Amino acid sequence: MRRIILFVSLLALLAAPMPARADVAPPGQPPGSNPQPGDELTQVRMAAETVVIEVLADALQGSLGRAGVTADFTMHNEGAQAEVMAVRFPIAANSGFSTYPEILGLMVVVDGSNVPIRRTTGPDPVYGGADVPWAEFDVTFPPGEDVSIRVTYMLEGTGEYPFIAFYYILATGAGWKDSIGRADLVLRLPYEASPHNVVFETEIGWANTTPGGVMEGREVRWHFEDLEPTQADDLVVALVMPSVWQRVLAERANVAANPDDGEAWGRLGKLYKEVTFLRRDYRRDAGGLELYALSVEAYEKAVILLPNDALWHAGFADLLAFHALYTAYAGSDVTAEAVRAMQEIQAALALKPNDPKVREIADEIFWTFNGHPFEGAVREEGGEYVFLWLTATPTPRPTATPESPSPTPAVEPTTAHTPTRTSAPPAPSPAAPSSGLPLCGAALLPLALLAARRRRR
């Protein structure tokens, strides 16, 4: 039944146009934002701003992650007369699903004193058009003087396990006179920032981190001078969810203290795998490529220390197989990686042929390697998997690229006359999609598989 569902999903994908974005966005949360002047023309300039988005280590139940935002603005009236205006600040936005969540705990301090806030409406800061809730507060700007405004609030992250994103809108600051003189934007994490946990150069499906951030310690910083902000300048940060990364750090500590603990190595390998793969691809940024290598290393240690644990063998096979699939479509030679994946799933099936998780992963690996670009790698005969590449030297795939190295298999393929047979799920499968499909169609099969994947070893 599962195979039929996957096959139907494939047909649906082939029939439907693919979206331009890498994936479907989860429901959005309201972004942070610069304050905006009232409707009148103003001689007040935003001379400087410093925005700190401090990601919290904890999260409330039902929250993917939160950040406390502190935004300090230095406003300077360049005119000859005082200006009294209602400064506005958006507190809600369309989630993309016709809901309008709001930021929490908004407080405003002007020149060191708390000021009252009243509720009003204004255009959606993300999509425009329909009005959404805004906050409004009165400020007097004396001529030729600086006025400090501090805005604080709590920001919910937008995300889907194991990734999260935070946004900050600079474009609302365009209503002030001239450019923003200086803008410093700071992302502060509860642990050291690194290319592993801050995702640059890769869109996670609904967010692509603003380039130019400089990492130092727990922070990533962006700096701008004389900025005329548009929507293209709005800040986006894509991260590994704080709760997930803290589990990574805990397992790193576990294996450092107990290097012979195979379970700890397996758990670490699984976590690395989870933060390497996207829903329909894998991270191709430098940090993502390093995480993949670390996941391979951790799984290798797990199966060496626990050679009779079928689930760690299966989880390792899962990592190798799907990475090989996507890397092959990028034009790399993944023969060794695919062979290693088959070796690991064969070992898992030999140990626990009836384990549901082992069977689930074996079934998906069968579909992964049953067609382009892995013709002749595996077939099913009488309810058994026949891993042909383990018994005959496979034809090398295209020349490897330096971007995505493949791990060397522990055992080289050997030449033999009898194919290796391993027990497969007893239910017969429908015919695999023809390898004669055009590349774009064949490439959609793993999309259906990944959409159905569940968290596992």
RODO-2510 file (C-alpha; in nm, 4 decimals, decimal comma):
residues 457
     n   res          X          Y          Z
     1     m     0,0000     0,0000     0,0000
     2     r     0,2848     0,2390     0,0892
     3     r     0,4452     0,1820    -0,2482
     4     i     0,1189     0,2543    -0,4270
     5     i     0,0895     0,5817    -0,2370
     6     l     0,4439     0,6746    -0,3363
     7     f     0,3768     0,5875    -0,6995
     8     v     0,0582     0,7963    -0,7041
     9     s     0,2509     1,0810    -0,5428
    10     l     0,5067     1,0554    -0,8209
    11     l     0,2381     1,0790    -1,0882
    12     a     0,0888     1,3829    -0,9161
    13     l     0,4281     1,5489    -0,9054
    14     l     0,4889     1,4763    -1,2712
    15     a     0,1540     1,6283    -1,3647
    16     a     0,1841     1,9419    -1,1517
    17     p     0,4119     2,2375    -1,2227
    18     m     0,6941     2,2703    -0,9727
    19     p     0,6995     2,5893    -0,7617
    20     a     0,9819     2,8348    -0,8034
    21     r     1,0726     2,8175    -0,4341
    22     a     1,2587     2,5207    -0,2932
    23     d     0,9684     2,4116    -0,0773
    24     v     0,6310     2,5080     0,0617
    25     a     0,6621     2,7605     0,3419
    26     p     0,5212     2,6809     0,6854
    27     p     0,2868     2,9357     0,8463
    28     g     0,4744     3,2585     0,9063
    29     q     0,5140     3,4551     1,2254
    30     p     0,5063     3,8371     1,2354
    31     p     0,8507     3,9796     1,1646
    32     g     1,0274     4,2457     1,3616
    33     s     1,0295     4,5895     1,2040
    34     n     1,1645     4,9409     1,2032
    35     p     0,9168     5,2054     1,3247
    36     q     0,7505     5,4212     1,0634
    37     p     0,6566     5,7915     1,0782
    38     g     0,2983     5,9086     1,0491
    39     d     0,1424     5,9935     0,7139
    40     e     0,2825     6,3461     0,7075
    41     l     0,6139     6,4422     0,5495
    42     t     0,8904     6,4660     0,8063
    43     q     1,2326     6,6244     0,8512
    44     v     1,3253     6,3579     1,1080
    45     r     1,5983     6,1209     1,0006
    46     m     1,6828     5,7799     1,1426
    47     a     2,0470     5,8635     1,2130
    48     a     2,1356     5,5241     1,3563
    49     e     1,9815     5,1974     1,4647
    50     t     2,1064     4,8897     1,6454
    51     v     1,8858     4,5820     1,6446
    52     v     1,9709     4,2780     1,8573
    53     i     1,7773     3,9558     1,7940
    54     e     1,8675     3,7347     2,0895
    55     v     1,7586     3,3764     2,0323
    56     l     1,6480     3,2129     2,3563
    57     a     1,7721     2,8754     2,4700
    58     d     1,4253     2,7662     2,5796
    59     a     1,0897     2,7640     2,4044
    60     l     0,7351     2,7554     2,5318
    61     q     0,5210     2,4520     2,4597
    62     g     0,4084     2,4711     2,0994
    63     s     0,6859     2,7141     2,0060
    64     l     0,9617     2,6229     1,7616
    65     g     1,1861     2,8918     1,9043
    66     r     1,1740     3,2484     2,0314
    67     a     1,3925     3,5556     2,0275
    68     g     1,3900     3,8701     2,2351
    69     v     1,4330     4,1781     2,0173
    70     t     1,5839     4,5063     2,1389
    71     a     1,5875     4,7816     1,8774
    72     d     1,7519     5,1168     1,9593
    73     f     1,6989     5,4117     1,7260
    74     t     1,8636     5,7530     1,7241
    75     m     1,6286     5,9961     1,5519
    76     h     1,7440     6,3478     1,4535
    77     n     1,5166     6,6314     1,3504
    78     e     1,6982     6,8180     1,0712
    79     g     1,4224     7,0754     1,0370
    80     a     1,3800     7,4179     1,2017
    81     q     1,0573     7,3321     1,3841
    82     a     0,9552     7,0716     1,6400
    83     e     0,7537     6,7790     1,5093
    84     v     0,4936     6,5933     1,7114
    85     m     0,3759     6,2747     1,5457
    86     a     0,2256     5,9341     1,6066
    87     v     0,5070     5,6886     1,5307
    88     r     0,3766     5,3548     1,4072
    89     f     0,5032     5,0002     1,4440
    90     p     0,3544     4,6836     1,2848
    91     i     0,2656     4,4118     1,5342
    92     a     0,1013     4,1549     1,3044
    93     a     0,1339     4,0105     0,9551
    94     n    -0,0420     3,7590     0,7355
    95     s     0,1036     3,4154     0,8043
    96     g     0,0429     3,3166     0,4435
    97     f    -0,2505     3,1056     0,5598
    98     s    -0,4947     3,3923     0,6256
    99     t    -0,4147     3,4102     0,9951
   100     y    -0,2639     3,7176     1,1593
   101     p    -0,0390     3,6282     1,4539
   102     e     0,1032     3,9161     1,6577
   103     i     0,4349     3,9860     1,8241
   104     l     0,4247     3,9713     2,2037
   105     g     0,5258     4,2004     2,4890
   106     l     0,5800     4,5207     2,2931
   107     m     0,7259     4,8055     2,5035
   108     v     0,8455     5,1482     2,3891
   109     v     1,0837     5,3812     2,5726
   110     v     1,1450     5,7361     2,4441
   111     d     1,4420     5,9263     2,5906
   112     g     1,4462     5,6894     2,8857
   113     s     1,0744     5,7008     2,9699
   114     n     0,8072     5,4430     2,8970
   115     v     0,5353     5,5770     2,6678
   116     p     0,1781     5,4525     2,6280
   117     i     0,0928     5,2489     2,3196
   118     r    -0,2413     5,2418     2,1428
   119     r    -0,3666     4,9972     1,8860
   120     t    -0,4409     5,0991     1,5276
   121     t    -0,4320     4,9414     1,1808
   122     g    -0,2063     4,9671     0,8802
   123     p    -0,1010     4,7767     0,5696
   124     d     0,0403     4,4266     0,6039
   125     p     0,4202     4,4790     0,6313
   126     v     0,4895     4,1586     0,4385
   127     y     0,2209     4,1252     0,1724
   128     g     0,0710     4,4759     0,1681
   129     g    -0,2933     4,5231     0,0863
   130     a    -0,5243     4,4269     0,3738
   131     d    -0,4892     4,6146     0,7012
   132     v    -0,3399     4,4394     1,0041
   133     p    -0,2877     4,5543     1,3652
   134     w    -0,0209     4,8168     1,4289
   135     a     0,0952     4,9911     1,7469
   136     e     0,1106     5,3691     1,7674
   137     f     0,2824     5,6035     2,0143
   138     d     0,3354     5,9804     2,0306
   139     v     0,6828     6,1325     2,0075
   140     t     0,8022     6,4945     2,0059
   141     f     1,1128     6,5657     1,7961
   142     p     1,2702     6,9051     1,8906
   143     p     1,4557     7,0810     1,6043
   144     g     1,8249     6,9995     1,5748
   145     e     1,8171     6,7409     1,8549
   146     d     1,8508     6,3651     1,8890
   147     v     1,5677     6,1571     2,0298
   148     s     1,6282     5,7974     2,1373
   149     i     1,3602     5,5329     2,0896
   150     r     1,3926     5,1807     2,2258
   151     v     1,1464     4,9130     2,1172
   152     t     1,1462     4,5672     2,2785
   153     y     0,9270     4,2639     2,2129
   154     m     0,9263     3,8849     2,1749
   155     l     0,9526     3,7288     1,8309
   156     e     0,8344     3,3790     1,7390
   157     g     1,0364     3,1922     1,4803
   158     t     0,8887     3,0529     1,1602
   159     g     0,9886     2,7009     1,0825
   160     e     0,9606     2,3325     1,0293
   161     y     1,1732     2,0755     1,2103
   162     p     1,4712     2,1006     1,2303
   163     f     1,5031     2,4557     1,0930
   164     i     1,3725     2,7948     1,2008
   165     a     1,3893     3,1485     1,0627
   166     f     1,3612     3,4987     1,2063
   167     y     1,2867     3,8134     1,0063
   168     y     1,3351     4,1852     1,0578
   169     i     1,1835     4,4430     0,8223
   170     l     1,4062     4,7399     0,7474
   171     a     1,1875     4,8749     0,4662
   172     t     0,9404     5,0423     0,7042
   173     g     1,2237     5,2792     0,7956
   174     a     1,2162     5,4273     0,4451
   175     g     0,9461     5,6756     0,5503
   176     w     1,1911     5,8866     0,7516
   177     k     1,3924     6,1644     0,5889
   178     d     1,6788     6,0600     0,3618
   179     s     1,8672     5,7369     0,4282
   180     i     1,9283     5,5442     0,7477
   181     g     2,2675     5,6793     0,8529
   182     r     2,3974     5,3607     1,0153
   183     a     2,2359     5,0238     1,0791
   184     d     2,3851     4,7454     1,2910
   185     l     2,1917     4,4200     1,3025
   186     v     2,2979     4,1502     1,5480
   187     l     2,1861     3,7895     1,5786
   188     r     2,2868     3,6493     1,9189
   189     l     2,2655     3,2756     1,9886
   190     p     2,2741     3,0896     2,3229
   191     y     2,5836     2,9013     2,1978
   192     e     2,8663     2,9679     1,9537
   193     a     2,7508     3,0683     1,6072
   194     s     2,8951     2,8586     1,3253
   195     p     2,8248     2,7661     0,9622
   196     h     2,6770     2,4439     1,1023
   197     n     2,3923     2,6112     1,2907
   198     v     2,3479     2,9346     1,0881
   199     v     2,2556     2,8417     0,7323
   200     f     2,4171     3,0647     0,4705
   201     e     2,4098     3,0119     0,0910
   202     t     2,1263     2,7586     0,1016
   203     e     1,7535     2,8271     0,1113
   204     i     1,5938     2,6029     0,3719
   205     g     1,2647     2,6131     0,1830
   206     w     1,1148     2,9378     0,3059
   207     a     1,4124     3,1462     0,4165
   208     n     1,7535     3,2387     0,2813
   209     t     1,9919     3,4088     0,5247
   210     t     2,0898     3,7643     0,4296
   211     p     2,4479     3,7514     0,2981
   212     g     2,7312     3,9512     0,4485
   213     g     2,6912     3,8452     0,8099
   214     v     3,0140     3,8231     1,0093
   215     m     3,0347     3,5532     1,2776
   216     e     3,2163     3,6145     1,6025
   217     g     3,1577     3,4116     1,9165
   218     r     2,7839     3,3803     1,9779
   219     e     2,6947     3,6554     1,7306
   220     v     2,6416     3,7203     1,3614
   221     r     2,6585     4,0890     1,2660
   222     w     2,5495     4,2907     0,9620
   223     h     2,6484     4,6574     0,9135
   224     f     2,5076     4,9113     0,6679
   225     e     2,5864     5,2784     0,5981
   226     d     2,3513     5,5323     0,4364
   227     l     2,0924     5,2658     0,3694
   228     e     1,7847     5,3463     0,1584
   229     p     1,5925     5,0365     0,2683
   230     t     1,3658     4,8375     0,0407
   231     q     1,2140     4,4935     0,0906
   232     a     1,5272     4,3460    -0,0660
   233     d     1,7226     4,4761     0,2357
   234     d     1,5021     4,3118     0,5005
   235     l     1,6986     4,0832     0,7321
   236     v     1,6437     3,7075     0,7161
   237     v     1,8258     3,4539     0,9330
   238     a     1,7867     3,0786     0,8839
   239     l     1,9014     2,8560     1,1697
   240     v     1,8987     2,5083     1,3060
   241     m     1,6275     2,5139     1,5746
   242     p     1,7848     2,5986     1,9125
   243     s     1,6358     2,2901     2,0795
   244     v     1,7851     2,0674     1,8094
   245     w     2,1292     2,2273     1,8175
   246     q     2,1461     2,1965     2,1940
   247     r     2,0838     1,8227     2,1526
   248     v     2,3745     1,8162     1,9060
   249     l     2,5969     1,9849     2,1636
   250     a     2,4826     1,7422     2,4333
   251     e     2,5628     1,4395     2,2165
   252     r     2,9001     1,5862     2,1240
   253     a     2,9746     1,6095     2,4940
   254     n     2,8529     1,2508     2,5410
   255     v     3,0865     1,1044     2,2788
   256     a     3,3766     1,3149     2,4051
   257     a     3,3261     1,1758     2,7566
   258     n     3,2374     0,8212     2,6402
   259     p     3,4089     0,7541     2,3066
   260     d     3,3139     0,3830     2,3182
   261     d     2,9403     0,4515     2,3524
   262     g     2,7981     0,3319     2,0206
   263     e     2,4465     0,4539     2,1010
   264     a     2,5762     0,8061     2,1642
   265     w     2,7637     0,8021     1,8326
   266     g     2,4499     0,6793     1,6573
   267     r     2,2344     0,9497     1,8114
   268     l     2,4909     1,2114     1,7091
   269     g     2,5018     1,0769     1,3537
   270     k     2,1226     1,0885     1,3328
   271     l     2,1144     1,4497     1,4555
   272     y     2,3815     1,5514     1,2056
   273     k     2,1745     1,3825     0,9348
   274     e     1,8602     1,5690     1,0363
   275     v     2,0305     1,9098     1,0155
   276     t     2,1984     1,8177     0,6850
   277     f     1,8890     1,7202     0,4855
   278     l     1,6167     1,9544     0,3691
   279     r     1,2758     1,8194     0,2817
   280     r     1,3670     1,7791    -0,0853
   281     d     1,7418     1,8164    -0,0985
   282     y     2,0431     1,8460     0,1265
   283     r     2,2349     2,1514     0,2431
   284     r     2,5006     2,2423    -0,0111
   285     d     2,6538     2,5256     0,1907
   286     a     2,9966     2,4739     0,3443
   287     g     2,8496     2,4031     0,6876
   288     g     2,6048     2,1513     0,5450
   289     l     2,8775     1,9617     0,3587
   290     e     3,0826     1,9443     0,6782
   291     l     2,7806     1,8168     0,8712
   292     y     2,7302     1,5391     0,6180
   293     a     3,0922     1,4270     0,6626
   294     l     3,0471     1,4387     1,0411
   295     s     2,7293     1,2313     1,0139
   296     v     2,9121     0,9664     0,8104
   297     e     3,1913     0,9578     1,0681
   298     a     2,9491     0,9245     1,3606
   299     y     2,7479     0,6460     1,1958
   300     e     3,0685     0,4614     1,1110
   301     k     3,1678     0,4656     1,4763
   302     a     2,8196     0,3504     1,5792
   303     v     2,8164     0,0456     1,3493
   304     i     3,1727    -0,0464     1,4441
   305     l     3,0949    -0,0297     1,8163
   306     l     2,7504    -0,1903     1,7729
   307     p     2,7880    -0,4232     1,4739
   308     n     2,4723    -0,6188     1,5626
   309     d     2,2418    -0,3169     1,5904
   310     a     2,0290    -0,3312     1,2767
   311     l     1,8763     0,0120     1,3214
   312     w     2,2062     0,1990     1,3178
   313     h     2,3058     0,0116     1,0012
   314     a     1,9713     0,1078     0,8461
   315     g     2,0001     0,4711     0,9534
   316     f     2,3483     0,4869     0,8038
   317     a     2,2181     0,3385     0,4784
   318     d     1,9430     0,5993     0,4718
   319     l     2,1994     0,8800     0,5026
   320     l     2,4216     0,7437     0,2255
   321     a     2,1440     0,6521    -0,0164
   322     f     1,9628     0,9831    -0,0253
   323     h     2,2845     1,1833    -0,0346
   324     a     2,4016     0,9662    -0,3248
   325     l     2,0763     1,0241    -0,5094
   326     y     2,0870     1,4035    -0,4969
   327     t     2,4610     1,4189    -0,5543
   328     a     2,4243     1,1986    -0,8623
   329     y     2,1782     1,4435    -1,0151
   330     a     2,4424     1,7133    -0,9634
   331     g     2,6756     1,5105    -1,1872
   332     s     2,9034     1,3486    -0,9297
   333     d     3,0357     0,9933    -0,9184
   334     v     2,8460     0,8331    -0,6281
   335     t     2,9141     0,4670    -0,7064
   336     a     3,1135     0,4055    -0,3876
   337     e     2,8557     0,5856    -0,1760
   338     a     2,5654     0,3889    -0,3269
   339     v     2,7501     0,0597    -0,2779
   340     r     2,8167     0,1461     0,0858
   341     a     2,4470     0,2261     0,1342
   342     m     2,3540    -0,1162    -0,0046
   343     q     2,6077    -0,2852     0,2202
   344     e     2,4598    -0,1168     0,5263
   345     i     2,0967    -0,1934     0,4456
   346     q     2,1904    -0,5513     0,3598
   347     a     2,3556    -0,5834     0,7012
   348     a     2,0462    -0,4392     0,8693
   349     l     1,8102    -0,6776     0,6891
   350     a     2,0321    -0,9753     0,7736
   351     l     2,0160    -0,8822     1,1424
   352     k     1,6455    -0,7927     1,1669
   353     p     1,4591    -0,8758     0,8457
   354     n     1,1176    -0,8197     1,0044
   355     d     1,1863    -0,4942     1,1904
   356     p     0,9371    -0,2294     1,0667
   357     k     1,1916     0,0530     1,0566
   358     v     1,4507    -0,1569     0,8783
   359     r     1,1887    -0,2593     0,6220
   360     e     1,0707     0,0984     0,5746
   361     i     1,4220     0,2220     0,5032
   362     a     1,5004    -0,0785     0,2829
   363     d     1,1859    -0,0155     0,0806
   364     e     1,2779     0,3483     0,0223
   365     i     1,6348     0,2572    -0,0704
   366     f     1,4993     0,0046    -0,3199
   367     w     1,2953     0,2780    -0,4873
   368     t     1,5870     0,5197    -0,4702
   369     f     1,8233     0,2861    -0,6542
   370     n     1,5683     0,1316    -0,8905
   371     g     1,6067     0,3607    -1,1902
   372     h     1,8054     0,6510    -1,3268
   373     p     2,0866     0,7154    -1,2467
   374     f     2,1357     0,3766    -1,0736
   375     e     2,0269     0,1346    -1,3456
   376     g     2,1266    -0,2195    -1,2620
   377     a     2,1889    -0,1492    -0,8931
   378     v     1,9056    -0,3490    -0,7339
   379     r     1,6018    -0,5514    -0,8242
   380     e     1,3330    -0,7475    -0,6420
   381     e     1,2746    -1,1165    -0,7054
   382     g     1,0185    -1,3242    -0,5206
   383     g     0,9952    -1,0877    -0,2253
   384     e     1,3716    -1,0548    -0,1909
   385     y     1,5999    -0,7652    -0,2724
   386     v     1,8890    -0,8451    -0,5039
   387     f     2,1688    -0,5924    -0,4631
   388     l     2,3421    -0,6379    -0,7957
   389     w     2,6102    -0,3788    -0,7368
   390     l     2,7375    -0,5828    -0,4422
   391     t     2,8062    -0,8814    -0,6618
   392     a     2,9389    -0,7220    -0,9805
   393     t     3,1549    -0,4210    -1,0418
   394     p     2,9141    -0,1345    -1,1195
   395     t     2,9607     0,1044    -1,4081
   396     p     3,1124     0,4260    -1,2735
   397     r     2,8814     0,7249    -1,2585
   398     p     2,9772     1,0683    -1,4026
   399     t     3,3015     1,2321    -1,2946
   400     a     3,2951     1,3532    -0,9346
   401     t     3,2814     1,7203    -0,8513
   402     p     3,4824     1,8631    -0,5589
   403     e     3,1621     1,9998    -0,3953
   404     s     3,0232     1,6693    -0,2736
   405     p     3,2817     1,3988    -0,1979
   406     s     3,1488     1,0493    -0,1472
   407     p     3,2699     0,8264     0,1352
   408     t     3,4819     0,5297     0,0407
   409     p     3,3019     0,1980     0,0989
   410     a     3,4370    -0,0181     0,3784
   411     v     3,4357    -0,3199     0,1457
   412     e     3,5004    -0,2939    -0,2255
   413     p     3,2443    -0,4593    -0,4597
   414     t     3,3460    -0,8118    -0,5546
   415     t     3,2774    -1,0132    -0,8676
   416     a     3,0569    -1,3175    -0,8104
   417     h     2,8223    -1,5348    -1,0156
   418     t     2,5358    -1,5520    -0,7636
   419     p     2,3483    -1,2281    -0,6794
   420     t     2,3190    -1,1303    -0,3135
   421     r     1,9582    -1,1790    -0,1992
   422     t     1,8153    -1,0115     0,1089
   423     s     1,4677    -1,0436     0,2492
   424     a     1,2339    -0,7664     0,1368
   425     p     0,8868    -0,6687     0,2592
   426     p     0,6563    -0,9543     0,1549
   427     a     0,4011    -0,7353    -0,0254
   428     p     0,4750    -0,7288    -0,4018
   429     s     0,5564    -0,3886    -0,5426
   430     p     0,4178    -0,2292    -0,8578
   431     a     0,6545    -0,1842    -1,1464
   432     a     0,9097     0,0852    -1,0802
   433     p     0,8814     0,4008    -1,2883
   434     s     1,0630     0,3604    -1,6164
   435     s     1,4215     0,4789    -1,6224
   436     g     1,3372     0,6149    -1,9664
   437     l     1,1615     0,9124    -1,8084
   438     p     1,3243     1,2480    -1,8793
   439     l     1,5643     1,3531    -1,6059
   440     c     1,3262     1,6145    -1,4633
   441     g     1,0549     1,3525    -1,4226
   442     a     1,2836     1,0857    -1,2806
   443     a     1,4170     1,3358    -1,0325
   444     l     1,0698     1,3753    -0,8864
   445     l     1,0553     1,0227    -0,7486
   446     p     1,2810     1,1061    -0,4509
   447     l     1,0606     1,4064    -0,3806
   448     a     0,7684     1,1740    -0,3134
   449     l     0,9937     0,9548    -0,1011
   450     l     1,1225     1,2438     0,1043
   451     a     0,7739     1,3814     0,1548
   452     a     0,6830     1,0499     0,3157
   453     r     0,9988     1,0159     0,5292
   454     r     0,9630     0,9962     0,9028
   455     r     1,2249     1,0589     1,1653
   456     r     1,4183     0,7405     1,2298
   457     r     1,7621     0,6069     1,3002
***
